[in-house]
Amino acid sequence: MSRALDELETLWSDSDLVARCRRVAEALFSLSSGTQHSPTPTREFSACDTTPPLDGRKEICGSSRVERIPFNRPYLVGKELFYISQAVLSGKLSGDGEFTKRCHAFLERRYAAQKVLLTTSCTTALEIAAILCRNEPGDEVIVPGFTFVSTANAFVTHGYKPVFVDIREDTLNMDERLLEAAITDRTRVICPVHYAGVACDMDPILKIARSRGIAVVEDAAQGVEAKYKDRALGTIGDLGAYSFHDTKNFVCGEGGALLVNREDFVERTEIIREKGTNRTQFFRGEAAKYTWLDVGGSYLPSEVLSAFLLAQLEAIDQIQARRAAIFNRYTAGLKPLQDQALIRLPYVPPYASGNNHIFYVLTETPDVRDNLLVFLRERGISAVFHYVPLHNSPAGLRWGRSSGTLKVVERTAATLLRLPMFLEITDEQIDRVVSAVHEFFRR
Ligand SMILES: Cc1ncc(COP(=O)(O)O)c(C=O)c1O
């Protein structure tokens, strides 16, 4: 078997073969989806174009001859199917095989992380964190009101009450100046979210948390490759969580990782992640048999997903270079509108270096945002809004509470628009989006 794999590895250094495999994958994709996969987006909706037309207004792109630019499209960098075939040939498809271990080693090395464990999603990584940090029912976790549901839901699932705080105007991240007022004697965790891969100001957050014995769990779902003062996001708090969902910079469909930055959490994390058993220790030869020791879940991704992910991780520099070019082209094209105070573009403070995950614009009013969204859609451009505030959602009202008013959250949710951002978007398509935004403001 290992000779066969060596031969395959040699074959794989042939770039023609990589290109051919990519074409096979695209053909398979076409067969299974009934659509044509092409690096140039077609008029088909991508699976990620989930935002429905506003107010029942009709999409007219279908009847025009312009090609629709999707909001997001997952992509192959080349080696994914090769690694998956290796995983299948290895005879082990369940979790924690060679590919999972290679992903762990890659992430630990690249981010100088103490311990990284792949999970089935960022949501489940946050759930493990919630289990690790909880003392008793009713413990509180402080989260920003502007985030994905999982930031709060992963904790609510494990008995916490989320306490929502407002965000900063500039980075759209948790406003650290509001933490003191949100803390009670039940506060166990502060969960900063690095929105769009731009770091929260971690030093003041850590200072407040440390002085009160509160854990910090970074929701770095969008923050892989981004930094706070030269430290990788996810490695700064007690725990950090990454996402490798289709919409992120590096993907495997559904996937995530937990970064365990405290030695005293490592053993229990391994147990919780393996259904509450010491199976991980048993496989390392550290226990004669494995048994049920703690609460836990089934949080390991299969080797098929890890194999896909490894291929993407190994292409990180290539992926990031293109994303930076896309981001810079949008910025250069739209800056004149920011200079005229018609829109606001993403802001990266001096303490952060971003990962070009999301390109958004903020408009002056909700009406402008909604009209711009419809205007772009009518020109075949799938721009989408983002989070609906959590603090006044039905579940947020039922399980959580707000600390103060969350005016910036509400305004941001109503005025933010994300522009198409995916690896294979072409310069011409970016220019089309930029021109359409200019045209909207010229009318
Ligand atoms: C801030 C944030 N947290 C958590 C998640 C959940 O990630 P996953 O889909 O990997 O569970 C997301 C997903 O987009 C997110 O944006």
The ligand as an SDF file (V2000), in Angstrom:
LIG
                    3D

 16 16  0  0  0  0  0  0  0  0999 V2000
  -18.6120   34.5130   13.7120 C   0  0  0  0  0  0  0  0  0  0  0  0
  -19.0060   33.1000   13.3900 C   0  0  0  0  0  0  0  0  0  0  0  0
  -19.0240   32.1700   14.3630 N   0  0  0  0  0  0  0  0  0  0  0  0
  -19.3660   30.9020   14.1160 C   0  0  0  0  0  0  0  0  0  0  0  0
  -19.7220   30.4830   12.8520 C   0  0  0  0  0  0  0  0  0  0  0  0
  -20.1260   29.0670   12.6310 C   0  0  0  0  0  0  0  0  0  0  0  0
  -19.1780   28.3600   11.8430 O   0  0  0  0  0  0  0  0  0  0  0  0
  -19.4910   26.8890   11.3470 P   0  0  0  0  0  0  0  0  0  0  0  0
  -20.4110   26.9970   10.1840 O   0  0  0  0  0  0  0  0  0  0  0  0
  -18.1530   26.3200   10.9810 O   0  0  0  0  0  0  0  0  0  0  0  0
  -20.1100   26.1700   12.4860 O   0  0  0  0  0  0  0  0  0  0  0  0
  -19.7320   31.4020   11.8050 C   0  0  0  0  0  0  0  0  0  0  0  0
  -20.1320   30.9940   10.4660 C   0  0  0  0  0  0  0  0  0  0  0  0
  -20.1490   31.7230    9.5040 O   0  0  0  0  0  0  0  0  0  0  0  0
  -19.3670   32.7540   12.0690 C   0  0  0  0  0  0  0  0  0  0  0  0
  -19.3680   33.6990   11.1100 O   0  0  0  0  0  0  0  0  0  0  0  0
  1  2  1  0
  2  3  1  0
  2 15  2  0
  3  4  2  0
  4  5  1  0
  5  6  1  0
  5 12  2  0
  6  7  1  0
  7  8  1  0
  8  9  2  0
  8 10  1  0
  8 11  1  0
 12 13  1  0
 12 15  1  0
 13 14  2  0
 15 16  1  0
M  END
$$$$
